[in-house]
């Protein structure tokens, strides 16, 4: 957790009003967007984001920093959205039908693009298919999809937010993508996806004409222009952005006055930039061209144009260009220009450029610029670069710089890099740098890295370094890596290391991995390690995995391990998994085990599953199981599940 976030939390917990205002200002857009993506309704998203901030205000005193502040707030929004969707579950089908009826009568907006009405119609069809596909996702699937693809969160972070295993995240994401496949296939049927940019533009245009929030529509147009700068609609989008920025500025929003000026000057900048590109193509090594570019950097006021000129200068191979880029990296007042200059030097890749990058690292430059210089050195083929990185990793008093140098060495992906990283493991006294060396070894892809990683996993006394070595081996993903992980699991006596090894083996996937995990789970005495083994088995989505987990349920006497196996089966998308869960529900196991199977069935949305859950809810003699079946039905977002809940509500048998 960054120091500035820790300080903000301290101020919030001390009751500082200004701190809460700062929190709201920094996160209101992100929380609104997340709620909007999950619910599809701006008014609902507004309500949810406000309610989330109230919960944050009331609960900040209990926040202990076990997760990042943003992740904690995301979890609050997700839970509020899921509760809102559950409350609407019984009427959602009718609402959707009404919405679709409205959509059928909604005309494609008229504009200057009427000549392209045929394309617009096809774009609207694409939009409808994508929306309907999203509507088919269960609440959990839609949440995972949005967090992964819209918010770009890692699977492990989503796991923490939703309080489910990474395996469940993976399987639910897989199911979500499978449901979206039909819509994606529809878009892809057009040659070369030539209508994709049309669909994105028209979606933004429709949002504007329906009266959506002007700031959000402006951002949508901006993203469109960034993604499709050469689209036939790019100029139309820019014109609409100017109009919206003007509207917002006139409404008294001061920040859009500056944006309006930037948008109006952007066209002139683009023309000038095209001229610069054209000139550099006519004579990249021409001294006059180089001098012109350097002079422009000294006089140009536009930050955006200066950054792009640096990129062009990076393609000029001359001592003058290298000297100018080095000076920019060391002295320019714009950090973005500094970083661009560093990248440009890395792209040159000759001895003079590497020497300049080394000078930047050893200077008093901005720490982020220095780290960028380290990574840029790794992009060159100069052997002096690797030697320099090794020196920094071993001797730098700056921990972050040492880590960056270590990761940069890993980018070489060669036997020389493996030797350098192994040397860091033995020479460095900084734990974080040594951990970085382990992860970097795993990223080299070199089989020779495994020996160093295995030695660390088995011989080290620091559990953090041991588990880092295990995960690094897992990144290598080959037969040798799998055999090494199996060997570590068999030899290690550390519970934490063995659990990490089980997860790494599970992530490797395949029948051999599942068979090993099943065999180990059957004889493991440590319950926590056994649970890790069972969860790891569930990472492979095939029938053999389901059979292995069923065997665990049948042969194990520990109730916790049986439930763990049931939840792991629930992660599988196979028909065999559904049948296995139904067998547990109808079997003679404990009520808690059967409830776990019912909850796991709630992750599926097929008709057979709904029918079984309805039967349990209506006819089973055990009240707890009937309640669990209703709860499972509430997780399934389908017309059949909604109809089943209505039957239960009406008391039908």
Number of C-alpha atoms within 10 A of each C-alpha: 10 7 8 9 14 14 12 17 21 15 15 21 18 12 14 12 11 11 18 19 11 13 19 15 10 11 15 17 13 14 25 22 19 24 27 19 19 24 21 15 11 16 11 16 22 17 13 25 27 17 15 24 20 11 14 20 15 11 11 17 14 9 13 10 13 8 14 15 20 15 16 17 20 22 18 21 26 25 17 18 24 18 13 14 18 17 12 12 21 19 12 17 17 12 12 13 11 12 11 14 11 11 11 10 8 9 11 15 15 9 10 8 12 12 9 11 14 10 17 21 16 17 23 20 15 22 19 16 18 18 14 14 19 20 18 18 23 22 23 21 24 21 25 27 25 18 22 17 11 12 14 11 15 12 19 14 16 24 18 15 22 19 11 12 19 22 25 23 23 20 21 26 22 16 21 22 18 14 17 20 14 14 19 16 10 13 23 15 10 12 8 9 11 14 18 17 21 23 21 21 24 22 19 21 19 16 15 20 11 9 9 13 11 16 15 15 22 22 13 21 25 19 16 21 21 11 13 17 15 11 16 11 19 20 14 16 24 20 15 18 25 20 14 19 24 17 17 19 17 12 10 10 12 11 11 20 17 11 16 20 13 15 17 14 12 16 13 10 16 12 10 13 17 11 12 19 16 12 16 19 14 11 13 20 15 14 14 11 19 22 15 12 22 18 11 14 22 9 9 12 10 13 13 14 18 22 19 17 22 25 20 20 28 24 17 23 15 17 11 15 25 23 15 19 28 23 15 21 30 22 13 15 10 14 17 16 25 28 24 24 30 31 24 25 32 24 17 21 19 15 15 15 26 27 17 21 29 19 16 23 21 10 12 10 16 17 14 15 22 27 23 23 30 31 23 23 32 23 21 21 14 16 12 15 22 21 13 16 25 22 16 20 31 24 15 16 11 11 15 16 21 28 25 23 31 32 25 27 32 27 16 19 17 16 15 14 24 26 15 23 28 19 16 24 22 10 13 17 12 18 15 16 24 27 22 26 33 31 24 25 34 27 20 22 20 15 16 14 25 24 14 19 26 21 13 21 28 21 10 14 11 11 16 16 21 27 24 23 32 33 23 27 33 25 19 21 17 14 11 13 23 22 14 21 27 20 14 20 23 12 11 15 11 13 14 16 24 27 20 24 33 30 23 25 32 26 20 23 20 17 15 14 23 27 15 16 25 23 13 19 24 15 10 14 10 10 13 16 21 24 21 21 31 31 28 29 34 30 27 24 20 19 16 16 27 30 16 20 27 20 15 23 21 11 10 14 10 11 14 16 22 24 20 23 27 32 25 25 32 28 28 29 18 15 12 17 26 22 15 18 25 19 14 21 23 12 11 10 15 12 13 14 22 24 23 24 28 31 22 23 31 24 27 24 20 15 13 12 23 25 15 17 27 24 16 22 26 19 11 13 10 11 12 14 21 21 16 21 26 22 17 26 29 22 23 27 25 22 17 17 27 19 15 24 21 15 14 15 10 9 9 9 10
